[in-house]
Amino acid sequence: FKDYRLVGGACLNAVRNARDSIVDADLFPLVGEIESKVEEEMKALVIYISMLKEIEQIFNERYSKTHHIVILRNVGCTIINIIPIPTRKSRARIIISTTIQIVHRAFKTESQMLTSGDLIPGQILYNGKDFLCTYPALLALKTNMFPIDISAASCSMSHRIDKYVRYKRFTAVLCGMRKPEVSEPENVVVDEDDDSGFV
């Protein structure tokens, strides 16, 4: 954890001592205070290559005989899926894969990492020694609810809201709106037995 931090849902599961059916780890590079943008990007690239080599080494030593590895890369991140090789026994049950996401953005501080998340429960990190989180994330952990801030919305926000509500069992809160105001507009069918967690 010298040059990177584990951020988000995996940390949340560790703090809650819980495991959901989505096994994922988000790794963020920590470059420190560097003035030159070029030097910052170079250090981030070195950290990125180091993380890939470490993951490859662990995979080859522990999982290569029982799992496949699939690596996808886009502009914002590299996604590594570690998928169990199906066996006769595993075909009858759901196979849980592990996803590791390496964020390509360079972070100077842990504080930047914490506040980069658009969902409050994900504003938690592990630095190899301690778990750190924002005050709003601590409140979300204590209350099991989180407000949705659409001003920070990204393209994948709806997927993450669904993940935190469905698998991590949080209640999403639309601030300033009571449930009748949200669920009873004209032309909307409301399921009275809905336990989706949305308020």
Summary of the structure (lengths in Angstrom):
residues: 199
radius of gyration: 19.1
end to end distance: 37.7
largest distance: 58.4
contacts: 514
relative contact order: 0.15
helix: 37%
strand: 24%
